[in-house]
Amino acid sequence: MKTYSSVKTLVLMLFLSVASSAVSASDYKIEKIQGDIYRFVDDRHRSVFLVTDEGILLTDPLNTQAATWLKAELKKRFGVPIKYVVYSHNHSDHIYGAQVFDDPNTVFIAHELAAQDIRITKANTVIPDMTFKEKMAISLGGHKVELRYHGPNDGRGSISMLFKPEKLLFVVDWIVIGRMPWQKLWSYDIQGMINSTQQVLELDFDTFVGGHADIGNKSDVVRYLNYLQDLYNAVITGIHKGQSVDEIKQTIKLTNYSDLKQFKQWLPLNVEGVYERLMEESGMGWRPDIK
């Protein structure tokens, strides 16, 4: 009876382990966007990859579990090597798990500020092999991917990636489509986000894919920029009126954007985050002309 019980327990443990793996695997999706470009979805996080006969260009690996699942899927579906892994910026929730793809024939690329931060903070990911300062172009299998740095916006070394000829733009964190910016905008340079978004709107793209939320187009990015500017200006106006942060949160409505996901829950947090950046980083809290 004891032996039977032990075997039964072992079988049950194996079953639960397999079931657990199946549940976690169901959280991952690969979606074809257009042409040879695909989106990888892990819960709230997204990355994109380009598949060619010469190999694959992969963006953020996200985390070890997601990267392990993705690597197996890429091998099964496409059977070509990973030629490049490009980091969008330095944040661990996007660039961890890169060790899964670490190979002598795979080149890891990031902006120089992201690479610097990865080294200095001893981040648990692969240190980039190549870096750039302003712009870099990667050619692979008849496609071209243009990497650009637009100045500070979110984290360190956050870039845009423009895929040609598809005219698809991939940006992580500092542009979000169909949803409000993240809560209190932690780690964001608000004015930098506005500046960077204005710059990418000068690029020739039709499709936008973000590191979070929905796929959209250029007009969606314009609307996102309008929200940021309206929010920023409204908080600045409230500060000049001498209002407290609680008073400003009560005053700002921005109902033109009420269709965005998390609008009701996150608008007060967005206001609070912008207020804190303005009072501290912009120094409005100790300006003599503001009471």
C-alpha positions as a Markdown table, in Angstrom:
| # | Residue | x | y | z |
|---|---|---|---|---|
| 1 | Met | 0.0 | 0.0 | 0.0 |
| 2 | Lys | 2.9 | 2.3 | 0.8 |
| 3 | Thr | 4.6 | 1.7 | -2.5 |
| 4 | Tyr | 1.3 | 2.2 | -4.4 |
| 5 | Ser | 0.7 | 5.5 | -2.5 |
| 6 | Ser | 4.2 | 6.7 | -3.4 |
| 7 | Val | 3.7 | 5.9 | -7.1 |
| 8 | Lys | 0.3 | 7.6 | -7.0 |
| 9 | Thr | 1.8 | 10.7 | -5.5 |
| 10 | Leu | 4.6 | 10.8 | -8.1 |
| 11 | Val | 2.1 | 10.4 | -10.9 |
| 12 | Leu | 0.0 | 13.2 | -9.5 |
| 13 | Met | 3.1 | 15.5 | -9.1 |
| 14 | Leu | 4.1 | 14.8 | -12.8 |
| 15 | Phe | 0.5 | 15.5 | -13.9 |
| 16 | Leu | 0.4 | 18.8 | -12.0 |
| 17 | Ser | 3.8 | 19.8 | -13.4 |
| 18 | Val | 2.7 | 19.1 | -17.0 |
| 19 | Ala | -0.6 | 20.9 | -16.4 |
| 20 | Ser | 1.2 | 23.9 | -15.0 |
| 21 | Ser | 3.5 | 24.0 | -18.0 |
| 22 | Ala | 0.5 | 23.8 | -20.4 |
| 23 | Val | -1.2 | 26.7 | -18.6 |
| 24 | Ser | 1.9 | 28.9 | -18.7 |
| 25 | Ala | 2.5 | 28.0 | -22.4 |
| 26 | Ser | -1.1 | 29.1 | -23.2 |
| 27 | Asp | -0.1 | 32.6 | -22.1 |
| 28 | Tyr | 2.2 | 33.0 | -25.0 |
| 29 | Lys | 1.1 | 33.8 | -28.6 |
| 30 | Ile | 2.8 | 34.4 | -31.9 |
| 31 | Glu | 0.7 | 36.5 | -34.3 |
| 32 | Lys | 1.6 | 37.4 | -37.9 |
| 33 | Ile | 1.3 | 41.1 | -38.4 |
| 34 | Gln | 2.3 | 41.6 | -42.0 |
| 35 | Gly | 4.7 | 40.2 | -44.5 |
| 36 | Asp | 7.6 | 38.5 | -42.6 |
| 37 | Ile | 7.0 | 40.3 | -39.3 |
| 38 | Tyr | 5.4 | 38.6 | -36.3 |
| 39 | Arg | 4.4 | 39.8 | -32.8 |
| 40 | Phe | 5.2 | 37.7 | -29.7 |
| 41 | Val | 2.7 | 38.2 | -26.8 |
| 42 | Asp | 3.4 | 37.3 | -23.2 |
| 43 | Asp | 0.6 | 38.6 | -21.1 |
| 44 | Arg | 1.0 | 42.4 | -21.0 |
| 45 | His | 4.3 | 42.4 | -22.8 |
| 46 | Arg | 5.0 | 42.3 | -26.6 |
| 47 | Ser | 8.0 | 42.0 | -28.9 |
| 48 | Val | 8.3 | 41.6 | -32.6 |
| 49 | Phe | 10.5 | 39.5 | -34.9 |
| 50 | Leu | 11.4 | 39.4 | -38.5 |
| 51 | Val | 11.8 | 36.0 | -40.3 |
| 52 | Thr | 13.9 | 35.7 | -43.5 |
| 53 | Asp | 15.6 | 32.9 | -45.4 |
| 54 | Glu | 18.9 | 34.3 | -44.0 |
| 55 | Gly | 17.7 | 34.1 | -40.4 |
| 56 | Ile | 15.6 | 35.9 | -37.7 |
| 57 | Leu | 15.9 | 39.3 | -36.2 |
| 58 | Leu | 14.4 | 39.2 | -32.8 |
| 59 | Thr | 13.6 | 42.1 | -30.5 |
| 60 | Asp | 13.1 | 42.0 | -26.7 |
| 61 | Pro | 13.2 | 38.4 | -25.3 |
| 62 | Leu | 11.0 | 39.5 | -22.3 |
| 63 | Asn | 12.0 | 36.9 | -19.7 |
| 64 | Thr | 13.6 | 33.4 | -19.4 |
| 65 | Gln | 10.4 | 31.4 | -19.5 |
| 66 | Ala | 8.9 | 33.3 | -22.4 |
| 67 | Ala | 12.2 | 33.2 | -24.3 |
| 68 | Thr | 12.5 | 29.5 | -23.8 |
| 69 | Trp | 9.1 | 28.9 | -25.2 |
| 70 | Leu | 9.7 | 31.3 | -28.1 |
| 71 | Lys | 13.0 | 29.7 | -29.0 |
| 72 | Ala | 11.4 | 26.3 | -29.3 |
| 73 | Glu | 8.6 | 27.7 | -31.4 |
| 74 | Leu | 10.9 | 29.6 | -33.8 |
| 75 | Lys | 12.9 | 26.4 | -34.4 |
| 76 | Lys | 9.7 | 24.3 | -35.0 |
| 77 | Arg | 8.0 | 26.8 | -37.2 |
| 78 | Phe | 10.8 | 28.4 | -39.2 |
| 79 | Gly | 14.0 | 26.4 | -38.7 |
| 80 | Val | 16.4 | 29.3 | -39.4 |
| 81 | Pro | 19.0 | 30.7 | -37.1 |
| 82 | Ile | 18.6 | 33.8 | -34.8 |
| 83 | Lys | 20.9 | 36.3 | -36.4 |
| 84 | Tyr | 20.2 | 39.4 | -34.3 |
| 85 | Val | 18.6 | 40.2 | -30.9 |
| 86 | Val | 17.9 | 43.9 | -30.5 |
| 87 | Tyr | 17.1 | 45.4 | -27.1 |
| 88 | Ser | 14.5 | 48.2 | -27.0 |
| 89 | His | 16.0 | 49.7 | -23.8 |
| 90 | Asn | 17.5 | 48.7 | -20.5 |
| 91 | His | 14.4 | 47.6 | -18.4 |
| 92 | Ser | 14.6 | 44.0 | -17.2 |
| 93 | Asp | 10.9 | 43.2 | -17.9 |
| 94 | His | 11.8 | 43.4 | -21.6 |
| 95 | Ile | 15.4 | 42.3 | -22.0 |
| 96 | Tyr | 15.8 | 39.5 | -19.5 |
| 97 | Gly | 15.9 | 35.9 | -20.8 |
| 98 | Ala | 18.4 | 36.8 | -23.5 |
| 99 | Gln | 20.8 | 34.0 | -22.4 |
| 100 | Val | 18.4 | 31.6 | -24.0 |
| 101 | Phe | 19.5 | 33.0 | -27.4 |
| 102 | Asp | 23.1 | 33.5 | -26.5 |
| 103 | Asp | 25.2 | 31.9 | -29.3 |
| 104 | Pro | 28.5 | 32.9 | -31.1 |
| 105 | Asn | 26.6 | 33.4 | -34.3 |
| 106 | Thr | 23.9 | 35.7 | -32.7 |
| 107 | Val | 24.7 | 39.4 | -32.5 |
| 108 | Phe | 23.1 | 41.4 | -29.6 |
| 109 | Ile | 22.5 | 45.1 | -30.2 |
| 110 | Ala | 21.4 | 48.0 | -28.1 |
| 111 | His | 21.8 | 51.8 | -27.8 |
| 112 | Glu | 25.0 | 52.7 | -26.0 |
| 113 | Leu | 23.2 | 54.1 | -23.0 |
| 114 | Ala | 21.2 | 50.9 | -22.5 |
| 115 | Ala | 24.4 | 48.8 | -22.9 |
| 116 | Gln | 26.2 | 51.1 | -20.4 |
| 117 | Asp | 23.4 | 50.6 | -17.8 |
| 118 | Ile | 23.3 | 46.9 | -18.3 |
| 119 | Arg | 27.0 | 46.7 | -17.6 |
| 120 | Ile | 27.1 | 49.1 | -14.7 |
| 121 | Thr | 24.1 | 47.7 | -12.9 |
| 122 | Lys | 25.2 | 44.1 | -13.6 |
| 123 | Ala | 21.8 | 43.2 | -15.2 |
| 124 | Asn | 21.2 | 39.5 | -15.5 |
| 125 | Thr | 21.1 | 39.5 | -19.3 |
| 126 | Val | 23.5 | 39.3 | -22.3 |
| 127 | Ile | 25.7 | 42.3 | -22.7 |
| 128 | Pro | 25.3 | 43.8 | -26.2 |
| 129 | Asp | 28.0 | 43.0 | -28.8 |
| 130 | Met | 27.2 | 46.2 | -30.8 |
| 131 | Thr | 26.0 | 49.6 | -29.8 |
| 132 | Phe | 25.2 | 52.9 | -31.6 |
| 133 | Lys | 24.7 | 56.5 | -30.6 |
| 134 | Glu | 22.1 | 58.0 | -32.9 |
| 135 | Lys | 21.1 | 55.6 | -35.7 |
| 136 | Met | 21.9 | 52.1 | -37.0 |
| 137 | Ala | 20.6 | 50.1 | -39.9 |
| 138 | Ile | 20.5 | 46.3 | -40.1 |
| 139 | Ser | 20.0 | 44.5 | -43.4 |
| 140 | Leu | 18.7 | 41.0 | -43.4 |
| 141 | Gly | 17.1 | 38.9 | -46.2 |
| 142 | Gly | 16.0 | 41.8 | -48.3 |
| 143 | His | 14.6 | 43.7 | -45.3 |
| 144 | Lys | 16.0 | 46.8 | -43.5 |
| 145 | Val | 15.6 | 47.6 | -39.9 |
| 146 | Glu | 16.4 | 51.2 | -38.8 |
| 147 | Leu | 17.2 | 51.8 | -35.2 |
| 148 | Arg | 17.0 | 55.3 | -33.9 |
| 149 | Tyr | 17.6 | 57.1 | -30.5 |
| 150 | His | 15.3 | 60.0 | -29.9 |
| 151 | Gly | 16.7 | 61.3 | -26.6 |
| 152 | Pro | 15.4 | 60.5 | -23.1 |
| 153 | Asn | 11.9 | 59.2 | -22.7 |
| 154 | Asp | 11.7 | 56.0 | -20.7 |
| 155 | Gly | 14.5 | 54.1 | -19.0 |
| 156 | Arg | 17.9 | 54.4 | -20.7 |
| 157 | Gly | 18.7 | 54.1 | -24.3 |
| 158 | Ser | 15.1 | 53.5 | -25.5 |
| 159 | Ile | 14.9 | 53.4 | -29.2 |
| 160 | Ser | 12.5 | 53.1 | -32.2 |
| 161 | Met | 12.7 | 50.3 | -34.7 |
| 162 | Leu | 11.4 | 50.9 | -38.2 |
| 163 | Phe | 11.0 | 47.8 | -40.4 |
| 164 | Lys | 11.2 | 48.3 | -44.2 |
| 165 | Pro | 9.7 | 47.7 | -46.7 |
| 166 | Glu | 6.7 | 46.9 | -44.3 |
| 167 | Lys | 6.6 | 50.5 | -42.9 |
| 168 | Leu | 6.1 | 49.1 | -39.4 |
| 169 | Leu | 7.3 | 50.9 | -36.3 |
| 170 | Phe | 8.1 | 49.2 | -33.0 |
| 171 | Val | 8.4 | 51.3 | -29.9 |
| 172 | Val | 8.4 | 50.0 | -26.3 |
| 173 | Asp | 6.9 | 51.7 | -23.2 |
| 174 | Trp | 6.9 | 55.4 | -24.2 |
| 175 | Ile | 4.2 | 55.1 | -26.8 |
| 176 | Val | 1.1 | 53.1 | -25.9 |
| 177 | Ile | -1.9 | 52.6 | -28.2 |
| 178 | Gly | -5.5 | 52.0 | -27.0 |
| 179 | Arg | -4.6 | 52.2 | -23.3 |
| 180 | Met | -3.6 | 54.9 | -20.8 |
| 181 | Pro | 0.1 | 55.4 | -20.1 |
| 182 | Trp | 1.2 | 53.2 | -17.1 |
| 183 | Gln | -0.2 | 54.5 | -13.8 |
| 184 | Lys | 2.1 | 57.1 | -12.3 |
| 185 | Leu | 4.4 | 57.1 | -15.3 |
| 186 | Trp | 7.3 | 55.8 | -13.2 |
| 187 | Ser | 10.7 | 56.2 | -14.9 |
| 188 | Tyr | 9.2 | 58.4 | -17.7 |
| 189 | Asp | 10.6 | 61.7 | -18.8 |
| 190 | Ile | 7.3 | 63.2 | -19.8 |
| 191 | Gln | 8.7 | 66.1 | -21.9 |
| 192 | Gly | 11.1 | 63.6 | -23.4 |
| 193 | Met | 8.3 | 61.3 | -24.3 |
| 194 | Ile | 6.5 | 64.1 | -26.1 |
| 195 | Asn | 9.7 | 65.1 | -27.9 |
| 196 | Ser | 10.4 | 61.5 | -29.0 |
| 197 | Thr | 6.9 | 60.9 | -30.2 |
| 198 | Gln | 7.0 | 64.1 | -32.3 |
| 199 | Gln | 10.2 | 62.8 | -33.9 |
| 200 | Val | 8.9 | 59.3 | -34.7 |
| 201 | Leu | 5.8 | 60.9 | -36.4 |
| 202 | Glu | 8.2 | 62.3 | -39.0 |
| 203 | Leu | 9.1 | 58.7 | -40.0 |
| 204 | Asp | 7.4 | 56.9 | -42.8 |
| 205 | Phe | 5.3 | 54.2 | -41.2 |
| 206 | Asp | 1.8 | 52.9 | -41.5 |
| 207 | Thr | 1.6 | 50.2 | -38.7 |
| 208 | Phe | 2.5 | 50.8 | -35.1 |
| 209 | Val | 3.3 | 48.0 | -32.6 |
| 210 | Gly | 4.1 | 48.8 | -29.0 |
| 211 | Gly | 5.8 | 46.8 | -26.2 |
| 212 | His | 2.4 | 46.9 | -24.5 |
| 213 | Ala | -1.3 | 47.1 | -25.5 |
| 214 | Asp | -2.7 | 47.3 | -29.0 |
| 215 | Ile | -1.5 | 47.5 | -32.6 |
| 216 | Gly | -2.4 | 50.7 | -34.4 |
| 217 | Asn | -1.5 | 53.2 | -37.1 |
| 218 | Lys | 0.0 | 56.7 | -37.4 |
| 219 | Ser | -3.2 | 58.4 | -36.4 |
| 220 | Asp | -3.3 | 56.4 | -33.2 |
| 221 | Val | 0.2 | 57.7 | -32.4 |
| 222 | Val | -1.0 | 61.2 | -33.1 |
| 223 | Arg | -3.8 | 60.8 | -30.6 |
| 224 | Tyr | -1.5 | 59.4 | -28.0 |
| 225 | Leu | 0.7 | 62.4 | -28.4 |
| 226 | Asn | -2.3 | 64.7 | -28.1 |
| 227 | Tyr | -3.2 | 63.0 | -24.8 |
| 228 | Leu | 0.3 | 63.5 | -23.4 |
| 229 | Gln | 0.3 | 67.1 | -24.4 |
| 230 | Asp | -3.2 | 67.8 | -23.1 |
| 231 | Leu | -2.3 | 66.1 | -19.8 |
| 232 | Tyr | 1.0 | 67.9 | -19.4 |
| 233 | Asn | -0.4 | 71.3 | -20.2 |
| 234 | Ala | -3.4 | 70.8 | -17.9 |
| 235 | Val | -1.1 | 69.9 | -14.9 |
| 236 | Ile | 1.2 | 72.9 | -15.7 |
| 237 | Thr | -1.9 | 75.2 | -15.7 |
| 238 | Gly | -3.0 | 73.8 | -12.3 |
| 239 | Ile | 0.4 | 74.3 | -10.8 |
| 240 | His | 0.5 | 78.0 | -12.0 |
| 241 | Lys | -3.0 | 78.5 | -10.4 |
| 242 | Gly | -1.5 | 77.4 | -7.1 |
| 243 | Gln | -3.6 | 74.2 | -6.9 |
| 244 | Ser | -2.5 | 71.2 | -4.9 |
| 245 | Val | -2.1 | 67.9 | -6.6 |
| 246 | Asp | -5.4 | 66.7 | -5.2 |
| 247 | Glu | -7.2 | 69.8 | -6.5 |
| 248 | Ile | -5.6 | 69.3 | -9.9 |
| 249 | Lys | -6.7 | 65.6 | -10.0 |
| 250 | Gln | -10.3 | 66.8 | -9.3 |
| 251 | Thr | -10.1 | 69.4 | -12.0 |
| 252 | Ile | -8.6 | 67.5 | -14.9 |
| 253 | Lys | -11.2 | 65.5 | -16.9 |
| 254 | Leu | -9.9 | 64.9 | -20.4 |
| 255 | Thr | -13.1 | 63.1 | -21.4 |
| 256 | Asn | -12.1 | 63.1 | -25.0 |
| 257 | Tyr | -9.9 | 60.1 | -24.1 |
| 258 | Ser | -12.4 | 58.3 | -21.9 |
| 259 | Asp | -12.5 | 55.3 | -24.4 |
| 260 | Leu | -8.9 | 54.4 | -23.6 |
| 261 | Lys | -8.4 | 51.3 | -21.4 |
| 262 | Gln | -7.8 | 52.0 | -17.7 |
| 263 | Phe | -8.9 | 55.7 | -18.2 |
| 264 | Lys | -11.0 | 56.0 | -15.0 |
| 265 | Gln | -8.5 | 54.2 | -12.8 |
| 266 | Trp | -5.3 | 55.7 | -14.2 |
| 267 | Leu | -6.1 | 59.3 | -15.1 |
| 268 | Pro | -5.6 | 60.5 | -11.5 |
| 269 | Leu | -2.4 | 58.5 | -11.3 |
| 270 | Asn | -1.2 | 60.0 | -14.6 |
| 271 | Val | -1.9 | 63.4 | -13.2 |
| 272 | Glu | 0.0 | 62.7 | -10.0 |
| 273 | Gly | 3.0 | 61.3 | -11.9 |
| 274 | Val | 3.2 | 64.4 | -14.2 |
| 275 | Tyr | 2.8 | 66.7 | -11.2 |
| 276 | Glu | 5.7 | 65.0 | -9.4 |
| 277 | Arg | 8.0 | 65.2 | -12.4 |
| 278 | Leu | 7.2 | 68.9 | -12.9 |
| 279 | Met | 7.7 | 69.8 | -9.3 |
| 280 | Glu | 10.9 | 67.8 | -8.9 |
| 281 | Glu | 12.7 | 67.3 | -12.2 |
| 282 | Ser | 11.5 | 70.6 | -13.8 |
| 283 | Gly | 12.0 | 72.4 | -10.5 |
| 284 | Met | 8.6 | 74.0 | -10.5 |
| 285 | Gly | 8.3 | 73.2 | -6.8 |
| 286 | Trp | 11.0 | 75.8 | -5.8 |
| 287 | Arg | 10.4 | 78.5 | -8.5 |
| 288 | Pro | 9.8 | 81.9 | -7.0 |
| 289 | Asp | 7.1 | 82.7 | -9.5 |
| 290 | Ile | 4.9 | 79.8 | -8.4 |
| 291 | Lys | 3.1 | 79.7 | -5.1 |
